[in-house]
């Protein structure tokens, strides 16, 4: 599904009624009606492997679509609060997408979506983001997935299948046991239908024959490895291990992680952070990300993935230096937005908040 042209906003109507008021009354007639907000209604919830579910969503006309492999922030209302989480939808048609969610122990949103969400429930959607998309120049692919990291790979495979599988593709999919694989039947059917697709389902805790983890996999089994475009998605440790295993072995490597990487050791002390819009001055620790520091002060900045991917928390910087908590890189460029979730204050700052 390619992003669609932006829907026309009835500017004349906005002169007479606020968007919030319009949305409230319109929502009484049809939950998907909104003046300008992208919304989606749950159509169906299906089991998808142990502890996982696939949700089929119908979007409204304000949804701009996405490319296969991208992510969106889904807004879910739980106990009166709207919580954002990032998922990688599979486009189904112009108005329908499917997201697959793995329940996380203690996870409010994942637990709700997997176990309690009911058809008719309405969610908010934000603009799609992410670079895990098919390359503009076709190249043989090596797709690596672990756990729910299979969801963007499934979307990519569906798009490739719709094109007739124009390139050689190897999909290596890791899970703990056979019961933990999502879409196993669908993936095997795709492999049978398309000879250029090679599939390996690797269960690392299988009672009969455990497969090696990614660090111990014999990648020389992949034909034409030096010419492959490798794409990996899974937990942070999996993405890191994939990068290490394939360093210098493939033509190109991309990775996305759905859990945060371990941050570097923080700096000592505190600095003053001034919020230009609200006029507040705060003392924040240099050891924490700006998002964590602001939340500790009782503030609730907008955020999404908390991993530096979606840019929901990005804001302007007027003065001061920040430190990237994963790479240690410092920045003091006013023209570069600061992603609050992965940057810590290194000096006094003035932020556009």
VEXKOLDO-811560 format. One record per residue (C-alpha): residue number from 1; x, y, z. Coordinates in pm, 1 decimal, decimal comma, padded with zeros to 6 digits, always signed. Layout:
<recs>
{rec NUM; {X; Y; Z}},
...
</recs>
This chain:
<recs>
{rec 1; {+00000,0; +00000,0; +00000,0}},
{rec 2; {+00155,5; +00327,0; -00109,9}},
{rec 3; {+00092,2; +00644,1; +00091,4}},
{rec 4; {-00223,7; +00807,2; -00039,3}},
{rec 5; {-00275,0; +01175,6; -00118,6}},
{rec 6; {-00358,6; +01383,9; +00185,6}},
{rec 7; {-00730,8; +01399,6; +00244,4}},
{rec 8; {-00893,0; +01735,3; +00203,2}},
{rec 9; {-00961,1; +01912,4; +00529,4}},
{rec 10; {-01287,4; +02112,1; +00536,1}},
{rec 11; {-01126,0; +02444,7; +00622,3}},
{rec 12; {-01456,2; +02632,6; +00606,1}},
{rec 13; {-01605,8; +02409,3; +00872,9}},
{rec 14; {-01313,8; +02478,5; +01106,8}},
{rec 15; {-01413,8; +02845,1; +01119,3}},
{rec 16; {-01736,1; +02746,3; +01293,8}},
{rec 17; {-01646,8; +02444,7; +01505,0}},
{rec 18; {-01333,8; +02315,2; +01677,9}},
{rec 19; {-01188,3; +01981,9; +01560,4}},
{rec 20; {-01236,9; +01827,8; +01906,1}},
{rec 21; {-01604,1; +01925,5; +01919,1}},
{rec 22; {-01663,6; +01803,8; +01563,8}},
{rec 23; {-01490,2; +01472,9; +01638,7}},
{rec 24; {-01699,5; +01420,2; +01951,7}},
{rec 25; {-02035,3; +01460,7; +01778,0}},
{rec 26; {-01927,3; +01291,2; +01454,0}},
{rec 27; {-01800,4; +00996,9; +01655,5}},
{rec 28; {-02149,3; +00943,7; +01796,0}},
{rec 29; {-02265,2; +00867,6; +01440,8}},
{rec 30; {-01958,4; +00681,3; +01310,9}},
{rec 31; {-01651,3; +00614,6; +01529,6}},
{rec 32; {-01420,3; +00663,0; +01228,5}},
{rec 33; {-01550,0; +01010,6; +01141,2}},
{rec 34; {-01305,0; +01287,4; +01226,6}},
{rec 35; {-01226,1; +01632,5; +01095,4}},
{rec 36; {-00856,8; +01558,0; +01044,4}},
{rec 37; {-00737,0; +01268,9; +01265,5}},
{rec 38; {-00631,0; +00931,3; +01120,6}},
{rec 39; {-00831,0; +00663,6; +01303,8}},
{rec 40; {-00871,0; +00287,7; +01275,2}},
{rec 41; {-01144,9; +00051,9; +01395,3}},
{rec 42; {-01077,4; -00305,7; +01501,3}},
{rec 43; {-01255,4; -00543,0; +01263,7}},
{rec 44; {-01120,2; -00878,2; +01378,8}},
{rec 45; {-00875,2; -01026,4; +01630,8}},
{rec 46; {-00718,2; -01363,6; +01546,8}},
{rec 47; {-00465,7; -01585,0; +01732,9}},
{rec 48; {-00117,3; -01572,7; +01576,6}},
{rec 49; {+00114,7; -01808,9; +01758,1}},
{rec 50; {+00149,3; -01854,3; +02132,3}},
{rec 51; {+00081,1; -01531,5; +02322,3}},
{rec 52; {+00026,2; -01331,4; +02002,7}},
{rec 53; {-00268,7; -01198,9; +01805,7}},
{rec 54; {-00326,4; -01039,4; +01466,8}},
{rec 55; {-00563,0; -00741,9; +01460,1}},
{rec 56; {-00731,2; -00640,9; +01134,5}},
{rec 57; {-00801,3; -00265,5; +01130,0}},
{rec 58; {-01015,8; -00051,2; +00900,5}},
{rec 59; {-00877,5; +00300,7; +00863,2}},
{rec 60; {-01058,5; +00625,4; +00789,8}},
{rec 61; {-00994,5; +00855,6; +00493,6}},
{rec 62; {-00729,2; +01057,3; +00678,0}},
{rec 63; {-00490,3; +00761,2; +00694,4}},
{rec 64; {-00207,3; +00829,4; +00449,1}},
{rec 65; {-00097,4; +00466,9; +00409,1}},
{rec 66; {+00249,3; +00318,0; +00438,6}},
{rec 67; {+00510,9; +00119,0; +00253,5}},
{rec 68; {+00550,7; -00247,4; +00341,5}},
{rec 69; {+00798,3; -00280,3; +00629,1}},
{rec 70; {+00733,5; +00059,8; +00786,3}},
{rec 71; {+00604,0; +00125,2; +01138,4}},
{rec 72; {+00322,0; +00334,4; +01281,4}},
{rec 73; {+00241,4; +00458,1; +01630,2}},
{rec 74; {-00092,2; +00316,5; +01742,8}},
{rec 75; {-00280,6; +00506,2; +02013,2}},
{rec 76; {-00478,4; +00285,3; +02253,0}},
{rec 77; {-00703,9; +00418,5; +02530,1}},
{rec 78; {-00662,1; +00222,8; +02854,2}},
{rec 79; {-00801,8; +00334,2; +03190,5}},
{rec 80; {-00870,8; +00681,3; +03055,2}},
{rec 81; {-00518,6; +00733,7; +02916,3}},
{rec 82; {-00411,5; +00719,2; +02553,8}},
{rec 83; {-00091,7; +00516,2; +02524,2}},
{rec 84; {+00123,6; +00501,5; +02210,0}},
{rec 85; {+00307,0; +00192,5; +02088,5}},
{rec 86; {+00489,9; +00126,1; +01761,4}},
{rec 87; {+00389,6; -00163,0; +01535,3}},
{rec 88; {+00467,7; -00272,2; +01180,5}},
{rec 89; {+00137,3; -00318,6; +00994,8}},
{rec 90; {+00085,7; -00543,8; +00697,0}},
{rec 91; {-00109,6; -00354,3; +00427,5}},
{rec 92; {-00413,2; -00553,8; +00315,2}},
{rec 93; {-00589,5; -00307,1; +00085,7}},
{rec 94; {-00650,0; +00067,6; +00060,5}},
{rec 95; {-00849,3; +00080,8; +00384,6}},
{rec 96; {-00733,6; -00222,9; +00584,4}},
{rec 97; {-00410,2; -00312,7; +00762,5}},
{rec 98; {-00317,1; -00594,1; +01000,5}},
{rec 99; {-00089,2; -00567,2; +01301,8}},
{rec 100; {+00048,1; -00862,4; +01494,8}},
{rec 101; {+00118,6; -00810,8; +01863,5}},
{rec 102; {+00310,7; -01033,8; +02103,8}},
{rec 103; {+00194,8; -01003,1; +02464,2}},
{rec 104; {+00472,0; -00876,4; +02691,9}},
{rec 105; {+00463,0; -00967,6; +03060,4}},
{rec 106; {+00323,7; -00664,9; +03243,5}},
{rec 107; {+00264,3; -00478,6; +02915,9}},
{rec 108; {-00055,4; -00274,9; +02938,5}},
{rec 109; {-00096,2; -00216,3; +02567,3}},
{rec 110; {+00020,9; -00552,9; +02436,7}},
{rec 111; {-00187,8; -00738,7; +02696,0}},
{rec 112; {-00495,6; -00537,1; +02606,5}},
{rec 113; {-00454,1; -00585,5; +02231,5}},
{rec 114; {-00381,2; -00958,3; +02251,3}},
{rec 115; {-00637,0; -01055,5; +02516,4}},
{rec 116; {-00908,6; -00792,6; +02557,4}},
{rec 117; {-00951,2; -00575,1; +02246,6}},
{rec 118; {-01294,2; -00621,8; +02089,0}},
{rec 119; {-01424,9; -00547,6; +01737,4}},
{rec 120; {-01544,8; -00189,7; +01711,8}},
{rec 121; {-01270,2; -00047,4; +01933,3}},
{rec 122; {-01113,7; +00263,7; +01777,1}},
{rec 123; {-00744,8; +00355,6; +01779,9}},
{rec 124; {-00549,5; +00658,9; +01663,7}},
{rec 125; {-00281,0; +00624,9; +01396,8}},
{rec 126; {+00021,0; +00844,0; +01331,9}},
{rec 127; {+00222,8; +00887,1; +01013,7}},
{rec 128; {+00425,6; +00586,5; +00901,0}},
{rec 129; {+00801,5; +00590,5; +00956,3}},
{rec 130; {+01103,8; +00366,2; +00911,4}},
{rec 131; {+01347,1; +00260,2; +00639,3}},
{rec 132; {+01289,5; -00117,5; +00648,1}},
{rec 133; {+01140,5; -00112,6; +00298,6}},
{rec 134; {+01228,7; -00285,0; -00026,2}},
{rec 135; {+01527,5; -00125,0; -00201,1}},
{rec 136; {+01456,9; +00094,0; -00502,2}},
{rec 137; {+01705,5; -00110,6; -00704,7}},
{rec 138; {+01607,7; -00481,0; -00685,3}},
{rec 139; {+01869,5; -00696,1; -00511,8}},
{rec 140; {+01875,2; -01049,0; -00366,0}},
{rec 141; {+01758,3; -01033,8; -00004,7}},
{rec 142; {+01849,9; -01200,5; +00322,6}},
{rec 143; {+01569,8; -01142,7; +00574,5}},
{rec 144; {+01640,0; -01218,4; +00941,0}},
{rec 145; {+01364,5; -01213,3; +01201,5}},
{rec 146; {+01321,7; -01307,3; +01566,0}},
{rec 147; {+00996,8; -01308,8; +01760,8}},
{rec 148; {+00753,6; -01041,0; +01648,6}},
{rec 149; {+01026,3; -00903,7; +01422,4}},
{rec 150; {+00861,1; -01124,3; +01161,7}},
{rec 151; {+00583,6; -00867,5; +01108,3}},
{rec 152; {+00773,7; -00626,5; +00878,4}},
{rec 153; {+00926,8; -00925,1; +00697,6}},
{rec 154; {+00581,4; -01068,9; +00634,0}},
{rec 155; {+00475,2; -00737,2; +00481,0}},
{rec 156; {+00785,1; -00733,3; +00258,3}},
{rec 157; {+00725,5; -01091,2; +00145,0}},
{rec 158; {+00363,4; -01017,7; +00058,8}},
{rec 159; {+00472,6; -00724,7; -00155,0}},
{rec 160; {+00740,6; -00935,0; -00324,9}},
{rec 161; {+00488,2; -01213,0; -00388,5}},
{rec 162; {+00251,8; -00960,9; -00547,2}},
{rec 163; {+00537,6; -00869,4; -00783,2}},
{rec 164; {+00602,1; -01235,1; -00866,3}},
{rec 165; {+00906,7; -01273,3; -00635,0}},
{rec 166; {+01145,4; -01094,1; -00874,4}},
{rec 167; {+01461,5; -01162,6; -00667,8}},
{rec 168; {+01608,3; -01447,6; -00463,0}},
{rec 169; {+01500,9; -01422,7; -00098,6}},
{rec 170; {+01616,9; -01618,7; +00205,2}},
{rec 171; {+01407,3; -01576,2; +00521,6}},
{rec 172; {+01561,8; -01703,4; +00845,4}},
{rec 173; {+01309,1; -01681,6; +01128,9}},
{rec 174; {+01403,5; -01755,5; +01490,6}},
{rec 175; {+01169,5; -01837,9; +01779,5}},
{rec 176; {+01201,6; -02035,2; +02101,3}},
{rec 177; {+00972,2; -02324,3; +02006,7}},
{rec 178; {+00760,9; -02428,8; +01710,0}},
{rec 179; {+00450,5; -02301,2; +01890,2}},
{rec 180; {+00602,6; -01950,9; +01903,8}},
{rec 181; {+00625,1; -01902,5; +01526,4}},
{rec 182; {+00372,8; -01656,6; +01382,3}},
{rec 183; {+00236,4; -01706,3; +01028,4}},
{rec 184; {+00419,6; -02039,2; +00989,1}},
{rec 185; {+00153,3; -02184,2; +00756,4}},
{rec 186; {+00139,3; -01866,9; +00545,7}},
{rec 187; {+00518,5; -01845,3; +00515,6}},
{rec 188; {+00549,2; -02211,8; +00416,9}},
{rec 189; {+00275,4; -02166,5; +00156,7}},
{rec 190; {+00462,5; -01868,5; +00010,6}},
{rec 191; {+00782,5; -02073,6; -00007,7}},
{rec 192; {+00601,4; -02355,4; -00190,1}},
{rec 193; {+00445,7; -02110,4; -00435,7}},
{rec 194; {+00767,4; -01919,3; -00508,4}},
{rec 195; {+01084,1; -02123,3; -00577,9}},
{rec 196; {+01300,1; -01809,8; -00535,0}},
{rec 197; {+01199,5; -01791,9; -00166,3}},
{rec 198; {+01393,8; -02012,8; +00076,2}},
{rec 199; {+01250,9; -02036,9; +00428,7}},
{rec 200; {+01409,7; -02164,8; +00749,3}},
{rec 201; {+01213,8; -02177,5; +01075,1}},
{rec 202; {+01471,9; -02200,4; +01354,1}},
{rec 203; {+01340,4; -02307,9; +01696,5}},
{rec 204; {+01622,1; -02261,6; +01947,9}},
{rec 205; {+01450,1; -02456,7; +02227,2}},
{rec 206; {+01293,7; -02736,4; +02027,6}},
{rec 207; {+01272,8; -03055,7; +02232,5}},
{rec 208; {+01383,6; -03275,0; +01941,7}},
{rec 209; {+01636,1; -03068,2; +01745,3}},
{rec 210; {+01728,1; -02721,6; +01870,6}},
{rec 211; {+01851,4; -02477,8; +01607,0}},
{rec 212; {+02154,7; -02253,6; +01662,5}},
{rec 213; {+02105,4; -01892,3; +01760,6}},
{rec 214; {+02195,6; -01631,4; +01504,1}},
{rec 215; {+02554,0; -01602,8; +01629,2}},
{rec 216; {+02609,4; -01971,8; +01555,5}},
{rec 217; {+02427,2; -01992,5; +01223,2}},
{rec 218; {+02632,3; -02107,5; +00921,8}},
{rec 219; {+02567,2; -01817,9; +00684,5}},
{rec 220; {+02782,9; -01980,0; +00416,7}},
{rec 221; {+02469,3; -02184,7; +00343,6}},
{rec 222; {+02312,3; -01871,9; +00192,3}},
{rec 223; {+02379,6; -01870,5; -00181,4}},
{rec 224; {+02543,7; -01554,4; -00313,3}},
{rec 225; {+02586,3; -01407,5; +00035,5}},
{rec 226; {+02828,4; -01125,8; -00067,5}},
{rec 227; {+02565,6; -00981,0; -00302,1}},
{rec 228; {+02277,8; -00992,0; -00053,8}},
{rec 229; {+02094,9; -00697,1; +00098,6}},
{rec 230; {+02044,1; -00815,9; +00457,9}},
{rec 231; {+01757,4; -00686,9; +00671,8}},
{rec 232; {+01716,7; -00787,8; +01038,0}},
{rec 233; {+01438,0; -00719,6; +01286,8}},
{rec 234; {+01398,5; -00846,6; +01642,3}},
{rec 235; {+01509,7; -00766,0; +01996,5}},
{rec 236; {+01811,5; -00538,2; +02036,0}},
{rec 237; {+02044,3; -00829,3; +02116,1}},
{rec 238; {+01934,1; -01013,7; +01802,4}},
{rec 239; {+01988,4; -00709,3; +01580,4}},
{rec 240; {+02334,6; -00655,4; +01729,4}},
{rec 241; {+02429,7; -01022,4; +01685,2}},
{rec 242; {+02309,0; -01014,9; +01323,6}},
{rec 243; {+02520,4; -00708,8; +01251,0}},
{rec 244; {+02827,6; -00872,5; +01405,3}},
{rec 245; {+02774,6; -01202,9; +01222,7}},
{rec 246; {+02735,2; -01039,0; +00881,9}},
{rec 247; {+02987,5; -00757,2; +00915,7}},
{rec 248; {+03171,6; -00739,0; +00583,2}},
{rec 249; {+02986,3; -01045,7; +00452,4}},
{rec 250; {+02695,7; -00881,6; +00266,0}},
{rec 251; {+02651,3; -00595,2; +00020,8}},
{rec 252; {+02429,8; -00396,4; +00258,0}},
{rec 253; {+02296,6; -00443,1; +00611,2}},
{rec 254; {+01993,9; -00286,2; +00781,8}},
{rec 255; {+01852,8; -00358,8; +01125,6}},
{rec 256; {+01565,2; -00243,3; +01342,0}},
{rec 257; {+01512,2; -00347,5; +01703,1}},
{rec 258; {+01181,0; -00346,8; +01887,9}},
{rec 259; {+01347,3; -00333,9; +02230,5}},
{rec 260; {+01588,7; -00057,4; +02336,3}},
{rec 261; {+01960,8; -00113,9; +02321,4}},
{rec 262; {+02157,7; -00092,5; +02646,2}},
{rec 263; {+02261,3; +00271,5; +02695,6}},
{rec 264; {+02620,2; +00370,0; +02758,1}},
{rec 265; {+02725,5; +00472,9; +03107,5}},
{rec 266; {+02588,6; +00818,0; +03185,5}},
{rec 267; {+02768,6; +01133,0; +03293,4}},
{rec 268; {+02764,3; +01261,1; +03650,8}},
{rec 269; {+02593,9; +01571,0; +03782,6}},
{rec 270; {+02298,9; +01784,0; +03680,5}},
{rec 271; {+02238,7; +02066,5; +03435,1}},
{rec 272; {+01970,9; +02331,4; +03395,4}},
{rec 273; {+01717,4; +02267,4; +03122,0}},
{rec 274; {+01493,3; +02558,0; +03026,8}},
{rec 275; {+01163,6; +02490,6; +02851,1}},
{rec 276; {+01116,8; +02791,2; +02624,5}},
{rec 277; {+00741,9; +02760,0; +02562,9}},
{rec 278; {+00633,7; +02698,0; +02921,0}},
{rec 279; {+00904,9; +02911,5; +03079,8}},
{rec 280; {+00999,7; +02638,6; +03328,4}},
{rec 281; {+01356,3; +02582,0; +03448,1}},
{rec 282; {+01448,4; +02235,0; +03568,7}},
{rec 283; {+01753,8; +02059,9; +03710,7}},
{rec 284; {+01790,9; +01733,1; +03521,0}},
{rec 285; {+02050,1; +01455,5; +03568,7}},
{rec 286; {+02304,7; +01408,8; +03292,5}},
{rec 287; {+02285,7; +01030,4; +03340,0}},
{rec 288; {+01924,9; +01000,3; +03215,8}},
{rec 289; {+01769,2; +01065,1; +02878,8}},
{rec 290; {+01582,2; +01393,1; +02853,5}},
{rec 291; {+01255,0; +01202,6; +02828,2}},
{rec 292; {+01324,6; +01011,3; +03150,2}},
{rec 293; {+01439,1; +01327,5; +03326,1}},
{rec 294; {+01131,8; +01525,1; +03223,3}},
{rec 295; {+00899,8; +01240,9; +03322,3}},
{rec 296; {+01069,5; +01223,2; +03663,1}},
{rec 297; {+00972,1; +01589,8; +03705,7}},
{rec 298; {+00607,1; +01502,2; +03644,3}},
{rec 299; {+00598,1; +01623,6; +03282,7}},
{rec 300; {+00450,3; +01421,2; +02997,4}},
{rec 301; {+00627,4; +01506,2; +02671,0}},
{rec 302; {+00484,7; +01346,5; +02359,1}},
{rec 303; {+00666,6; +01022,7; +02274,7}},
{rec 304; {+00618,4; +00692,9; +02096,8}},
{rec 305; {+00874,1; +00414,6; +02054,5}},
{rec 306; {+01124,1; +00532,6; +02323,2}},
{rec 307; {+01402,2; +00397,8; +02097,2}},
{rec 308; {+01486,8; +00694,0; +01874,0}},
{rec 309; {+01303,8; +00560,0; +01568,8}},
{rec 310; {+00966,7; +00728,1; +01535,5}},
{rec 311; {+01065,9; +01092,5; +01608,3}},
{rec 312; {+00745,4; +01152,2; +01806,9}},
{rec 313; {+00946,4; +01305,5; +02090,6}},
{rec 314; {+01172,6; +01522,7; +01871,8}},
{rec 315; {+01182,3; +01891,9; +01961,4}},
{rec 316; {+01390,7; +02196,2; +01875,8}},
{rec 317; {+01702,1; +02304,7; +02063,8}},
{rec 318; {+01794,6; +02672,6; +02101,1}},
{rec 319; {+02124,6; +02630,3; +02286,2}},
{rec 320; {+02325,9; +02359,7; +02460,3}},
{rec 321; {+02484,5; +02020,2; +02396,1}},
{rec 322; {+02323,5; +01676,9; +02415,9}},
{rec 323; {+02475,9; +01327,2; +02425,3}},
{rec 324; {+02327,6; +01027,6; +02243,4}},
{rec 325; {+02281,5; +00763,0; +02513,5}},
{rec 326; {+02348,9; +00468,7; +02275,9}},
{rec 327; {+02643,8; +00599,5; +02073,4}},
{rec 328; {+02791,1; +00870,9; +02296,3}},
{rec 329; {+02781,0; +01117,4; +02005,4}},
{rec 330; {+02743,1; +01482,0; +02108,7}},
{rec 331; {+02545,4; +01746,6; +01924,2}},
{rec 332; {+02496,9; +02119,7; +01967,1}},
{rec 333; {+02339,4; +02200,1; +01629,1}},
{rec 334; {+02026,0; +02414,3; +01675,1}},
{rec 335; {+01896,9; +02304,4; +01333,3}},
{rec 336; {+01891,3; +01934,3; +01430,4}},
{rec 337; {+01583,4; +01825,2; +01632,6}},
{rec 338; {+01657,5; +01654,3; +01964,2}},
{rec 339; {+01500,9; +01312,0; +02015,3}},
{rec 340; {+01428,5; +01321,8; +02385,7}},
{rec 341; {+01422,7; +00943,4; +02433,6}},
{rec 342; {+01781,3; +00879,1; +02320,0}},
{rec 343; {+01956,8; +01203,1; +02412,4}},
{rec 344; {+02076,3; +01315,3; +02754,6}},
{rec 345; {+02169,0; +01669,9; +02854,5}},
{rec 346; {+02544,0; +01726,4; +02855,8}},
{rec 347; {+02536,8; +02102,6; +02922,5}},
{rec 348; {+02267,4; +02353,6; +03013,2}},
{rec 349; {+01994,4; +02347,6; +02747,6}},
{rec 350; {+01709,4; +02554,8; +02613,6}},
{rec 351; {+01447,8; +02334,5; +02445,8}},
{rec 352; {+01139,6; +02430,7; +02244,5}},
{rec 353; {+00898,6; +02273,4; +02492,2}},
</recs>
